[in-house]
Amino acid sequence: MKISATFACLLLTGAQVTASAQTTSGTSGSLTVNGKVTQLRNAQAMKAQHYGFGANGTPVLDSVTVVFLSDASADDLDDNFELVVKAKQGKLHALLLTITSAGKLSDGTLYHDALKDGAESIFTSHANLKLTKSNAAAVAGSVKTTERLDLVDAKEKVDGMGGKLDFSVSFTAPIQHDPKPTVEGPAAAQSAPAKVVEEFIQAAEAKDVTAMKRVVRSEVVAMLDDPQGQQMLVGLLGESYPPGKKITIVRVFDFGERAWVEGDSQRTEESGKLTNETYKIRAIKENGAWKVSPL
């Protein structure tokens, strides 16, 4: 596994999981990777905040619409790691596309078991998007490639170079919204998902690999068993959870087999100003026990 691909798309924000009943979602179309055709029957959408570039090249925060077109639904569009795991297992084939507030297609990600790492960012310059609806409640339209897109990460190469992707899909999807916390306030830290997250934070702060292995999901354990993966992962988590970083768990979203645990903290900017920030840490159940999915 290439660590870089595993960490792709981690900056996506604004996950929503509860669909509105006012708009029926669905797709009609397919994607083709190296000649293998997959019919796409699921459409989901959410709002998010992404940084783009203005006319003078300066970063501009934009309110975008993220559209997920797939052959299987996803519980959490913001959980790139889970999407990658399912894609590598052949349980998910999907396109995740970002549409700017101006209605332009800015970027995308392909999830597919034909890829070595399960996911790859795709260049959408040769894809045509037509929107028939785009508002706070729903998004609808069509998207298709005007010529085959190149894939770098494909397991099987085409003409000795990477792989090829085509897609043509019509879609309608309600904008999904944030769920309400299962528990919040001081009681949140006493919930079962929060307790395992607390153990994980302590292990990450101490860079204690043995302790981390006890509380993370099996795929992350496998990464920690690989020397290169362990070095990369411990370094990354050490930056996110440095010693002395106080994270107060304030909200838990328990969905039964998976959960979000949110903690509030502060960071000091270069100017010395304190800025509030929220940590969102996922957990899943493996064999009935909560395990952290930190990526």
N, C-alpha and C positions, 0 to 999 in steps of 0.2 A: 504493500500500500504506500502510495506517495502521500506524505503528510500534508503537502501543500493543497492537494485536492480535497483532503478531508476537512480542511479549515475554510474552504471556499464558501462565500455567501454568509459568513457569520455576522456581518454588519446589518443584515435585514432586521428591521424593527417593526413593532406594531402588530404582533401576532393576534389573529382573531380566529375563533373556532366555532362559534355558534351561528348557524346560518339562519337568515330571515326566511320566514315561510311565505312571504309575499311574492317572491319570484322563483319560478322553477328553474333549476340549474340543469345544464346538460351540454353535450358537445356532439358534433357530427363531423367526423374526419379521422385522419390517421397521421402517424409519423412513420418514416421509413429510415432505418439505420442499416447501411450496407446491404440493402435489398430485403431486410426483414421488416414486414409491415405490422404495425400495432394499431388496433382500433382504439380510439380515445372516446370514452363515454362519460367522463366525469369532468366537471368544471367547478372551480372554487375561486374566490377572489377576496382580497383584503386591501385595506389602505395602509400605507407605510410612509416613512420619511426617508428619502435618499438624498445624498449629496450629488449634484451634477455640476456642470461648469457653465458660467454665464458667458456673455458675448466677449468680455475681456479676459476670459480664462480663470476668473476667480470662482471658488467653490460657492454653490448656491443650494440651499436646502429646498427640496421640492416635495410636494405631497403627491405620491405616485400611487398607481393601482397595480397590484401584483395579481396576475392571473395564473392559475395552476390548471393545466389541461392534462388529463391522465387516464389510465385504464383502471385505476383504483383510487379511492378517496384517501386523503391524508388527515390525520387528527390535528396536526399542527404544521401549518405552512412555514412557520418560522424555524422549525427544527430541521436544519439542513442535515445534521448527522443522521437522524432517523431516516430521512428520505434516502440518503446514500446507502445506509444499511439495507433497506428494503429493495433498492435498485440492484445492488450487488447480488442479492438473493433471488433476483428475478421476479419479485413480488410487485414491482412498480416500474412503469415506463411512463415518463412524464416530461412536459415542458413547463418551466416556470418563467414567465415573461413579465417584464416591468414596463409599464406604460406611463409616460410622463403626464403632468397636468395639462400639457399642450396636446395630448393625444398621440404622441409619438412613441414608437417602440425603441427603448433605449438599450436593453440588454436582456439576456436570457440564460437559462441553465437547462441542460438536458440530463435527465436521470434515466439510466439504461444499463442493463447487464452486459451489453456489448462493449461497454467502457471498462478499462482496467480498474479504475477507481470508483466506478458507479455513477460519477457525475462529471460534467465538463461545462465550463462557460462557453457560450456560443456567440459568435458575432452575427448580429441581426441586420447588417447593412443590406443583405440580399433577401430580406423578408418583408412582405407587404402587409400592413395592418389596416383594416377598415373597421371603424367603430360605428355601430348603429345606436348605441346607448352608453352613456357614461355619466353617472351621477352618484350621490351618496348612498343610494339604495342598491344599485345594480350596474353591471357592465355587460355589454353584448357586442358581438362583431364577428370578424373572421380574420384569420392570419394564415399566410402561406409563403413558402419560399419561392423566390423568382428564379433561383438556381440553387443547385445542391451546395450545402454548407460543408466546409471542411471540418473534420474532427481529428484532433491530435492524439487523443487518449484511447482510440478504438483498439480492441484486442486484435482484430484482423484488419490489415491494411488493404487499401484499394489502390491499384497501380503503383504499389510500393510506397505510398504516402498516406498515412493516417486513415481516416474513414470518411464516410459521406452521410449527410442527413438531409432529408426532405420532409416537409410537413404541410398539411392543408387542413385547417380546422375551422368550423364555425362554432361559436360558443355563446352561452348565456349563463350568467352567474350572479347570485345576490352577493352583496358586500357583507362579509362575516364580521361579527362584533366580539369584543372582549367579553368573556364570561365574568360572573361575579365571584369573588373569593369564597372558598369554603369556610375559611376561618381567617380572621385578621386581628391585629393588635397583639398584646402580650401572649395570648393563648396560641398564636400561630406557631411559636417556637416549640410547643409541646406536642405537636402533631408528629406522626411517624415519618412522613417524608422530610419534615424539617430537621428532625433529629439526625437522620442519615446525612443530610446536607451539611449540618454543623460538623459532623465527623470528617466529612470530605474537606471542608474549608480548613480545619485544623491540620489535616494531613498535607494539603496543598501548601499551606503557609510554611510547614516544617520541611517540605520537599521529601516527605516520608513515603517512598514508593510502596513499601509493604502495607502501610496503613491505607494508602489510596486503593490498592488492589482489593482490600476487604469491602470497600463501599461503592465501587464504580461498576458499571455494566460490563458484561463479558467482552464486548468488542474493545473497550478501553483497556481492560486487563491484557488482552492480546497485544495492544500497542505498547503497553508498559513492559511486556516481556521481550520486546524487540529493542536492542540497545539504541539504535538510531531513533526509533519512535519514542523511547523513554526519554532520551535527551531532549528532543524537541518538545514533547508534551510537558515534562517537568518544568522546562524553561518557560513555556507559555503560561502554564497555570501559576508559576511563581510570580510572573508579572501581574497576573489578574488578582492574585491573592497574596500580596506581600506580607511579611511578618508585621504585626502591629496594626494591620488594616482592620478597623472595626466595622463589621457588617451586622446590622440588627435585623433579624427576620421579622417581617411585619405582615406578610400575606401568604397564604397557601391556597392553591387551586388543586383540589384532589378530584381526579376523574376516574378513580377506581384502579386502573392498571397503570396509570401514569399521573404525573403531577407537576405543577410549577411551584417553586418556592421563591418568593421575592424578598430581598433584603435591601434595606436602605443604608447608604454609606455616604462619605464625602471624600472628595479629592482636592488637592491643592493645585491650582493652576500656576503657570509660570509667573503670573503677576502677584501670586500670593493669596489670591481670592479663593475662598472655599466654595466648591460647587457640589450640590447634591447629586447623587447618582443612584440608580437602582440596579441591583444584581438580580438577574432572573436565571435560576438554576433548575434544570429539569431532572426528574427522577422517573424511573420505570420499575415495574415489578418483574423480578426474575425468580421463578420457583417460589412465588409467594413473598419474597423479601424485597424491600425497597432498595434500589441501587441508583446511584447518581449517573446521569448522562451529561457530563460537563462541557461537551463541545457543541 
